[in-house]
Structures are given as structure tokens and as C-alpha cells.
């Protein structure tokens, strides 16, 4: 995963999901499994300040800048949502601010995510993506962290 571009990571996710052949039950199990692999945040990271606004579930997202790359950590109180945010962490962690801000997410459409997450989760997913890009903007020097 280290050194991979955003598009290479998206292509991996598309390949992973293509093996599920659109089976909704298997897709949900896979998302739950991905969420279980995501390291839990500490109590000090699971604060109001790190909650992603606009998600029906609770989602916490943190970002840290190291050597010009942004590293994200996330958690959620629901299994499917934790799986969804794990996909974003996988794609964007270890990338530069510019790469993150200029990224086009095509994996969402290619895996047919709208078929299995519904409107509420789609809105929450968009809010998670927006927060990831806001952190990138803040760390780019064009904004500032609050």
C-alpha cells in the first residue's frame, strides 16, 4: 500500500469488490470485515471535535501531517459505516494535500456502491469525503487547522 497512488488504491478496491460479483449480502459482510480491520481510535481521539458532521452514524476522523503526507485514522459506532470510512482511509492515507484535493473518486460508481448503501449512508459518505478534503486543504497551507 505504501507508495501507491490514489488511483492504484481505487483500482485495488474495484478488483476486490468485483470478486463479490454484486452480491449484496457478501458486499455487506466484506464491508464489515474491512471495518473490523480498521484500528480503533483512542478515547482521546473519539471526541466531539473529530466527529464528521452530516453522518447519521457517529464517525470520528483524525488527520496528521508527517513528512508532507497526510495520515488519516477513523472509527465509527456502526459496522458498515466503519467499513465505508476504512475505504477512504485506505485510499487517502499517506498522500499529499494536493493529491487528495485533486483526486477524483471513481471507485464508488465502479463498484456500484449506491446500490448497497442507500441515501442516508451516501450522504454520510459524502460528508466523510468532504472532511478528508478539508483536512487536506488545511494542511496544504491554504487553510489552517481549527
N, C-alpha and C positions, 0 to 999 in steps of 0.2 A: 504494500500500500504506500509506503514512503516513496516519495519521488514521482508518484503517478499524478497525471494531470486530472483536472475535474472531469473532463470528457472520458478519460480512460476509466475512471471510477464509475461514471454513469454507465459506460458500456458493460462493465463487470456486473453491475446491478441488473441491467437488462438481460444479460446472459443467465444470471441466477434465477430471475423471475420467469424466463422463457421455459426453463425446465419444469415449472409448475403447470404449464400449458393452460393457463387461465382458470384453473380450478380454485374457486373462491375459498373453500374450506382449507385447502393446502396453503393458499396465499396467506390466510389469516394465521395459521399455525406458524408459517415461516416468519411473518412479522413479529409474532410473539417471541419466537426463538431469537430473532435479532435483538429485540428489546432486552431479553434476559442476558444477552452477552454484553450489553452496554454497562460499564461500571456505574454503580450508584453514586450520586453526589453525596457529599458530607452534609451534615445538618447545617453547617455554616454556609454552605452553598445553596441550600434549599430555602432561600429567603424570598420575601416579597419582592425585593429589588431584582431578583433573577427570574421572576415569573414572566412568561411570554403572554402578553395581553392579546385577547382575541381567541384564545383556545378554550373550548368547553371543559376539557380536562385540565388538570394542573400540569404545566410543563415548565421546568426550570432550565435555563440555558446560561452558560458562562462562557467567556472567551478570554484567552490570554495570548499576548503577543510575545513570541520568542524568536529572536534572530530573523525578524522580518516576516515571519509566518504566524498565522492565527490558528490557535488550537481551541476547539470547542469541546465542551462537556455538557451533557444534557441528561435529564431524567424526567419521568412522568409518573403520575399516580395511576395510569391505566396502561395495560399491557400492549394493546395495539398502537396507541399513541407513542409509547416508548419505542416501539419498533419503527414507526414512521420517523421520529426525530433521530433515531440511530442512523437512518439512511442519509439524512442531511449532515450529521456529524461525520460520517464516513466520506462523503463527497467533499466537504469543505475544509475539514481539519487539515492543517499543515500547508495551506495555500496562502498566497499573498493577498493583501487587501484588494489590489487591482484585479487579480484573477477571480476573486469571489464576487466583487461588484459587477464585473463584466460577464459573468457566467450565464449561459442560457441553459436552463434545466429542461432537457428533452426526455429524460428517463421517465418522468411522470406520465406523459402521454404514451410512450412506447410500451410501458408495462401495463397500461390500461388502469392506472391507479384509481381514476374516477369511478370505475365500475365497482370497486370494493371498499371505498372509504366513505362514501356519502357526503352530503353537503356540509354538515357540521364539521366533520374532520377535514374536508377540503379547505374550509375557511381557517381552521386551526393550523393546517399545514402551511397555508399562505402566510399566516402570522409568524410561524416559526422561521420560514424563509426570510421574511422581512426583517426579523430580529437579527438573523445571521448577517444579512447585508448591512444592517445598521451598525453592528459591531465592526464590520469591515470598513465602513465609512469612517467611523470614529477612530479606528487605528490607522487610517490612511493619512492622518494629519489634516484632512479636510473637515473634520468634526472633532469632537472631544468626548471622552467618556464622562458620564454624569457623575 
